[in-house]
């Protein structure tokens, strides 16, 4: 009986850790201070990360153009920085055309 209870507790612990680990998989944990002009030209799109839900840092997540045979790279930036706001405006204009 003790073995069954211990085994059940071990299974529950493993399930809890796997669920907790997956919940922060798509959040920014920090910001870049600046971005080179060449990198700015390689931005494909962006999304806004809010501080609700799983993520506790607000950020603008820039999706870079995908290099061959690699997964797309993301860059996180502070949404309050002036260069980030200007870059968002530029991207919005580019997407409208």
MMTF fields as JSON, N, C-alpha, C and O atoms, coordinates in Angstrom:
{
  "mmtfVersion": "1.0.0",
  "mmtfProducer": "UNKNOWN",
  "numBonds": 387,
  "numAtoms": 388,
  "numGroups": 97,
  "numChains": 1,
  "numModels": 1,
  "chainsPerModel": [1],
  "groupsPerChain": [97],
  "chainIdList": ["A"],
  "bondAtomList": [4, 2, 8, 6, 12, 10, 16, 14, 20, 18, 24, 22, 28, 26, 32, 30, 36, 34, 40, 38, 44, 42, 48, 46, 52, 50, 56, 54, 60, 58, 64, 62, 68, 66, 72, 70, 76, 74, 80, 78, 84, 82, 88, 86, 92, 90, 96, 94, 100, 98, 104, 102, 108, 106, 112, 110, 116, 114, 120, 118, 124, 122, 128, 126, 132, 130, 136, 134, 140, 138, 144, 142, 148, 146, 152, 150, 156, 154, 160, 158, 164, 162, 168, 166, 172, 170, 176, 174, 180, 178, 184, 182, 188, 186, 192, 190, 196, 194, 200, 198, 204, 202, 208, 206, 212, 210, 216, 214, 220, 218, 224, 222, 228, 226, 232, 230, 236, 234, 240, 238, 244, 242, 248, 246, 252, 250, 256, 254, 260, 258, 264, 262, 268, 266, 272, 270, 276, 274, 280, 278, 284, 282, 288, 286, 292, 290, 296, 294, 300, 298, 304, 302, 308, 306, 312, 310, 316, 314, 320, 318, 324, 322, 328, 326, 332, 330, 336, 334, 340, 338, 344, 342, 348, 346, 352, 350, 356, 354, 360, 358, 364, 362, 368, 366, 372, 370, 376, 374, 380, 378, 384, 382],
  "bondOrderList": [1, 1, 1, 1, 1, 1, 1, 1, 1, 1, 1, 1, 1, 1, 1, 1, 1, 1, 1, 1, 1, 1, 1, 1, 1, 1, 1, 1, 1, 1, 1, 1, 1, 1, 1, 1, 1, 1, 1, 1, 1, 1, 1, 1, 1, 1, 1, 1, 1, 1, 1, 1, 1, 1, 1, 1, 1, 1, 1, 1, 1, 1, 1, 1, 1, 1, 1, 1, 1, 1, 1, 1, 1, 1, 1, 1, 1, 1, 1, 1, 1, 1, 1, 1, 1, 1, 1, 1, 1, 1, 1, 1, 1, 1, 1, 1],
  "groupList": [{"groupName": "UNK", "atomNameList": ["N", "CA", "C", "O"], "elementList": ["N", "C", "C", "O"], "formalChargeList": [0, 0, 0, 0], "bondAtomList": [1, 0, 2, 1, 3, 2], "bondOrderList": [1, 1, 2], "singleLetterCode": "X", "chemCompType": "L-PEPTIDE LINKING"}],
  "groupTypeList": [0, 0, 0, 0, 0, 0, 0, 0, 0, 0, 0, 0, 0, 0, 0, 0, 0, 0, 0, 0, 0, 0, 0, 0, 0, 0, 0, 0, 0, 0, 0, 0, 0, 0, 0, 0, 0, 0, 0, 0, 0, 0, 0, 0, 0, 0, 0, 0, 0, 0, 0, 0, 0, 0, 0, 0, 0, 0, 0, 0, 0, 0, 0, 0, 0, 0, 0, 0, 0, 0, 0, 0, 0, 0, 0, 0, 0, 0, 0, 0, 0, 0, 0, 0, 0, 0, 0, 0, 0, 0, 0, 0, 0, 0, 0, 0, 0],
  "groupIdList": [1, 2, 3, 4, 5, 6, 7, 8, 9, 10, 11, 12, 13, 14, 15, 16, 17, 18, 19, 20, 21, 22, 23, 24, 25, 26, 27, 28, 29, 30, 31, 32, 33, 34, 35, 36, 37, 38, 39, 40, 41, 42, 43, 44, 45, 46, 47, 48, 49, 50, 51, 52, 53, 54, 55, 56, 57, 58, 59, 60, 61, 62, 63, 64, 65, 66, 67, 68, 69, 70, 71, 72, 73, 74, 75, 76, 77, 78, 79, 80, 81, 82, 83, 84, 85, 86, 87, 88, 89, 90, 91, 92, 93, 94, 95, 96, 97],
  "secStructList": [7, 2, 2, 2, 2, 2, 2, 2, 2, 2, 2, 2, 2, 2, 2, 2, 2, 2, 2, 2, 2, 2, 6, 6, 6, 6, 7, 7, 7, 7, 7, 5, 1, 7, 7, 7, 2, 2, 2, 2, 2, 6, 3, 3, 3, 3, 3, 3, 3, 7, 1, 1, 6, 6, 7, 7, 1, 7, 3, 3, 3, 3, 3, 3, 7, 7, 7, 6, 6, 1, 7, 7, 7, 3, 3, 3, 3, 7, 6, 6, 1, 2, 2, 2, 2, 2, 2, 2, 2, 2, 2, 2, 2, 2, 2, 2, 7],
  "xCoordList": [0.821, 0.0, 0.867, 0.549, 1.957, 2.83, 3.496, 3.679, 3.856, 4.487, 3.539, 3.961, 2.268, 1.292, 1.088, 0.981, 1.034, 0.862, 2.091, 1.956, 3.273, 4.495, 4.573, 4.964, 4.207, 4.204, 3.21, 3.523, 2.026, 1.005, 1.497, 1.289, 2.133, 2.668, 3.774, 3.858, 4.604, 5.662, 5.087, 5.581, 4.07, 3.415, 2.787, 2.923, 2.113, 1.503, 2.563, 2.363, 3.667, 4.743, 5.313, 5.549, 5.532, 6.049, 5.074, 5.497, 3.795, 2.786, 2.758, 2.666, 2.836, 2.815, 4.019, 3.873, 5.202, 6.406, 6.371, 6.828, 5.85, 5.787, 4.802, 5.05, 3.703, 2.741, 3.29, 3.112, 3.948, 4.501, 5.63, 5.787, 6.404, 7.525, 7.059, 7.712, 5.974, 5.493, 4.779, 4.58, 4.386, 3.57, 4.373, 3.782, 5.693, 6.497, 7.318, 8.296, 6.948, 7.748, 7.787, 8.715, 6.826, 6.74, 6.782, 6.199, 7.462, 7.531, 8.924, 9.924, 8.97, 10.244, 10.62, 9.776, 11.871, 12.354, 13.205, 13.528, 13.577, 14.376, 14.213, 13.496, 14.896, 14.791, 16.173, 17.162, 16.241, 17.469, 17.482, 16.43, 18.673, 18.797, 18.67, 18.04, 19.272, 19.181, 19.329, 19.658, 19.079, 19.165, 19.857, 19.583, 20.749, 21.464, 20.5, 19.468, 20.858, 19.999, 19.783, 18.687, 20.813, 20.695, 19.686, 18.914, 19.693, 18.744, 17.323, 16.374, 17.171, 15.844, 15.216, 13.999, 16.046, 15.52, 15.07, 14.297, 15.537, 15.186, 13.97, 13.655, 13.294, 12.102, 10.936, 10.664, 10.26, 9.122, 7.801, 6.94, 7.646, 6.424, 6.718, 7.852, 5.691, 5.849, 4.546, 3.489, 4.646, 3.464, 3.733, 4.884, 2.67, 2.775, 2.584, 1.608, 3.519, 3.396, 2.903, 3.574, 1.758, 1.179, 1.625, 2.164, 1.397, 1.808, 0.718, 0.797, -0.279, -1.33, -1.049, -0.249, -1.696, -1.524, -0.183, 0.21, 0.518, 1.768, 2.967, 3.913, 2.951, 4.117, 4.013, 2.955, 5.125, 5.095, 5.969, 6.311, 6.336, 7.105, 6.427, 6.165, 6.142, 5.576, 6.709, 7.799, 6.443, 7.486, 6.862, 5.703, 7.657, 7.329, 8.24, 9.46, 7.647, 8.405, 8.489, 7.483, 9.697, 9.916, 10.282, 11.148, 9.62, 9.917, 10.801, 10.406, 11.996, 12.959, 12.675, 12.052, 13.137, 12.983, 13.706, 14.802, 13.079, 13.583, 14.795, 14.702, 15.941, 17.073, 16.806, 15.938, 17.534, 17.284, 17.533, 18.55, 16.594, 16.638, 16.793, 17.294, 16.389, 16.426, 15.068, 14.306, 14.778, 13.522, 13.641, 14.743, 12.538, 12.582, 13.129, 12.88, 13.856, 14.433, 13.533, 12.977, 13.398, 12.62, 13.535, 14.504, 13.203, 13.938, 12.921, 11.923, 13.174, 12.267, 12.794, 13.984, 11.9, 12.285, 11.288, 10.144, 11.74, 10.909, 9.921, 10.341, 8.611, 7.623, 7.638, 7.047, 8.291, 8.34, 9.504, 9.546, 10.449, 11.583, 11.117, 10.286, 11.666, 11.256, 11.596, 10.798, 12.765, 13.153, 12.232, 12.02, 11.688, 10.755, 9.438, 8.865, 8.959, 7.712, 7.846, 6.918, 8.995, 9.224, 9.291, 8.789, 9.914, 10.021, 8.646, 8.368, 7.793, 6.429, 5.655, 4.941, 5.8, 5.125, 5.617, 4.817, 6.916, 7.475, 6.948, 6.602, 6.887, 6.38, 4.897, 4.461, 4.126, 2.706, 2.506, 1.646, 3.307, 3.214, 3.627, 3.023, 4.661, 5.136, 4.062, 3.887, 3.357, 2.325, 1.085, 0.364, 0.813, -0.338, -0.133, -1.091, 1.117, 1.411, 1.511, 1.752],
  "yCoordList": [-1.2, 0.0, 1.266, 2.236, 1.256, 2.423, 2.651, 3.791, 1.549, 1.669, 2.304, 3.131, 1.925, 2.48, 3.976, 4.753, 4.374, 5.783, 6.588, 7.693, 6.041, 6.717, 6.833, 7.878, 5.777, 5.782, 6.812, 7.544, 6.875, 7.839, 9.267, 10.139, 9.512, 10.833, 11.221, 12.378, 10.281, 10.532, 10.891, 11.812, 10.192, 10.488, 11.881, 12.635, 12.226, 13.556, 14.656, 15.695, 14.437, 15.428, 15.631, 16.767, 14.558, 14.661, 15.412, 16.232, 15.148, 15.842, 17.322, 18.154, 17.664, 19.064, 19.805, 20.908, 19.212, 19.871, 20.048, 21.073, 19.092, 19.225, 20.309, 21.014, 20.457, 21.513, 22.878, 23.829, 23.001, 24.283, 24.712, 25.904, 23.784, 24.097, 24.615, 25.49, 24.113, 24.502, 25.834, 26.39, 26.366, 27.569, 28.836, 29.837, 28.832, 30.02, 29.898, 30.626, 29.01, 28.743, 29.863, 29.907, 30.773, 31.775, 33.193, 34.105, 33.386, 34.697, 35.285, 34.568, 36.606, 37.316, 37.498, 37.82, 37.291, 37.461, 38.71, 39.102, 39.344, 40.559, 41.327, 40.899, 42.484, 43.357, 43.638, 43.647, 43.868, 44.38, 45.893, 46.528, 46.461, 47.903, 48.643, 49.698, 48.082, 48.677, 47.582, 46.438, 47.959, 46.995, 47.677, 48.837, 46.951, 47.516, 47.738, 47.077, 48.675, 49.026, 47.834, 47.65, 47.03, 45.859, 44.864, 44.26, 44.695, 43.784, 44.326, 43.555, 45.644, 46.247, 45.974, 45.82, 45.915, 45.637, 44.187, 43.876, 43.305, 41.885, 41.515, 40.333, 42.492, 42.201, 41.923, 42.685, 40.833, 40.419, 40.917, 41.408, 40.79, 41.231, 41.4, 41.223, 41.74, 41.894, 41.529, 41.448, 41.31, 41.116, 41.775, 41.971, 42.11, 42.747, 41.673, 40.924, 41.608, 40.695, 41.495, 42.425, 41.145, 41.821, 41.13, 40.024, 41.784, 41.223, 40.38, 40.086, 39.994, 39.15, 37.681, 37.381, 36.796, 35.373, 34.848, 35.071, 34.152, 33.499, 34.442, 34.21, 35.475, 36.356, 37.527, 38.14, 37.827, 38.921, 40.098, 40.937, 40.173, 41.29, 41.776, 40.992, 43.073, 43.597, 43.799, 44.239, 43.478, 43.566, 43.624, 43.26, 44.089, 43.98, 42.884, 42.96, 41.868, 40.728, 40.854, 40.74, 41.09, 41.212, 39.843, 39.154, 39.457, 38.202, 38.514, 39.244, 37.95, 38.199, 37.269, 36.22, 37.664, 36.818, 35.504, 35.469, 34.438, 33.09, 32.769, 32.788, 32.472, 32.003, 30.588, 29.897, 30.163, 28.837, 27.736, 27.727, 26.822, 25.631, 25.91, 25.056, 27.041, 27.351, 27.89, 28.394, 27.778, 28.341, 29.857, 30.374, 30.577, 32.043, 32.558, 31.969, 33.635, 34.242, 35.374, 36.12, 35.492, 36.585, 37.472, 37.007, 38.76, 39.741, 40.501, 40.998, 40.59, 41.275, 42.675, 42.86, 43.645, 45.029, 45.681, 45.244, 46.724, 47.469, 48.335, 49.169, 48.153, 48.934, 50.421, 51.203, 50.843, 52.259, 52.999, 54.229, 52.274, 52.927, 53.606, 53.071, 54.79, 55.57, 54.851, 54.878, 54.208, 53.535, 52.357, 52.019, 51.735, 50.62, 51.144, 50.547, 52.255, 52.851, 53.309, 53.143, 53.884, 54.304, 53.1, 53.144, 52.028, 50.816, 50.185, 49.677, 50.21, 49.689, 50.504, 49.943, 51.824, 52.673, 52.379, 52.348, 52.164, 51.831, 50.497, 50.364, 49.514, 48.204, 48.267, 47.62, 49.038, 49.19, 49.804, 49.364, 50.82, 51.444, 50.46, 50.419, 49.67, 48.692, 47.619, 47.181, 47.202, 46.166, 46.703, 45.932, 48.006, 48.581, 48.621, 48.498, 48.793, 48.891, 47.563, 47.482],
  "zCoordList": [0.0, 0.0, 0.0, -0.689, 0.771, 0.818, -0.539, -0.967, -1.212, -2.521, -3.538, -4.346, -3.504, -4.432, -4.188, -5.137, -2.929, -2.599, -3.03, -3.556, -2.811, -3.221, -4.742, -5.263, -5.451, -6.903, -7.435, -8.374, -6.852, -7.251, -7.012, -7.857, -5.894, -5.581, -6.563, -6.976, -6.932, -7.898, -9.268, -9.918, -9.706, -10.993, -10.964, -11.927, -9.893, -9.782, -9.809, -10.439, -9.144, -9.132, -10.529, -10.942, -11.251, -12.622, -13.523, -14.338, -13.389, -14.203, -13.873, -14.776, -12.592, -12.175, -12.745, -13.27, -12.646, -13.15, -14.66, -15.165, -15.377, -16.833, -17.25, -18.228, -16.54, -16.868, -16.506, -17.268, -15.373, -14.953, -15.873, -16.137, -16.359, -17.217, -18.573, -19.142, -19.1, -20.415, -20.445, -21.525, -19.304, -19.303, -19.6, -20.005, -19.415, -19.66, -20.942, -21.112, -21.829, -23.01, -24.022, -24.83, -24.02, -25.064, -24.505, -25.091, -23.38, -22.731, -22.816, -22.778, -22.93, -22.864, -21.4, -20.564, -21.111, -19.749, -19.596, -18.475, -20.712, -20.686, -21.985, -22.889, -22.068, -23.234, -23.803, -23.071, -25.12, -25.715, -25.531, -25.471, -25.441, -25.244, -26.57, -26.646, -27.609, -28.944, -29.983, -29.667, -31.231, -32.327, -33.503, -33.809, -34.154, -35.301, -36.463, -36.573, -37.317, -38.455, -39.378, -39.907, -39.573, -40.437, -39.86, -40.604, -38.55, -37.907, -38.003, -38.147, -37.925, -38.033, -39.394, -39.502, -40.432, -41.776, -41.929, -42.835, -41.064, -41.144, -40.3, -40.159, -39.748, -38.95, -39.878, -40.806, -39.616, -40.437, -39.853, -40.583, -38.535, -37.863, -36.377, -35.931, -35.628, -34.181, -33.49, -34.116, -32.19, -31.352, -30.008, -29.617, -29.315, -28.009, -26.932, -26.959, -25.992, -24.86, -23.659, -23.213, -23.146, -21.99, -20.704, -20.739, -19.583, -18.296, -17.649, -16.456, -18.397, -17.833, -18.166, -19.052, -17.468, -17.748, -17.277, -16.132, -18.154, -17.788, -17.768, -17.014, -18.559, -18.701, -17.726, -17.586, -17.056, -16.088, -16.503, -15.668, -17.781, -18.319, -19.585, -20.496, -19.643, -20.889, -21.887, -21.522, -23.136, -24.166, -25.546, -25.744, -26.493, -27.905, -28.436, -28.296, -29.043, -29.548, -31.065, -31.765, -31.561, -32.995, -33.552, -33.012, -34.632, -35.311, -36.512, -37.42, -36.497, -37.566, -38.745, -38.583, -39.926, -41.109, -40.873, -40.312, -41.306, -41.034, -41.909, -43.136, -41.269, -42.067, -42.558, -42.026, -43.55, -44.11, -43.085, -42.391, -43.009, -42.16, -40.667, -39.936, -40.214, -38.788, -38.373, -39.198, -37.099, -36.632, -36.541, -36.354, -36.668, -36.637, -35.305, -34.253, -35.36, -34.17, -33.696, -34.502, -32.39, -31.831, -30.997, -30.397, -30.976, -30.195, -29.355, -29.878, -28.061, -27.144, -26.832, -26.576, -26.855, -26.611, -25.658, -25.538, -24.991, -24.057, -24.836, -25.638, -24.617, -25.387, -25.066, -25.81, -23.987, -23.621, -24.27, -24.23, -24.868, -25.532, -26.817, -27.55, -27.076, -28.245, -29.549, -30.486, -29.63, -30.874, -31.18, -32.344, -30.137, -30.328, -30.888, -31.8, -30.344, -30.835, -32.286, -33.078, -32.636, -34.025, -34.959, -36.082, -34.483, -35.3, -35.52, -36.606, -34.512, -34.651, -35.687, -36.519, -35.631, -36.61, -38.02, -38.956, -38.19, -39.49, -39.992, -41.166, -39.113, -39.504, -39.865, -40.818, -39.113, -39.434, -40.824, -41.586, -41.144, -42.469, -43.563, -44.634, -43.279, -44.259, -44.512, -45.649, -43.479, -43.626, -44.325, -44.96, -44.228, -44.914, -46.423, -47.186, -46.857, -48.303, -48.953, -50.158]
}
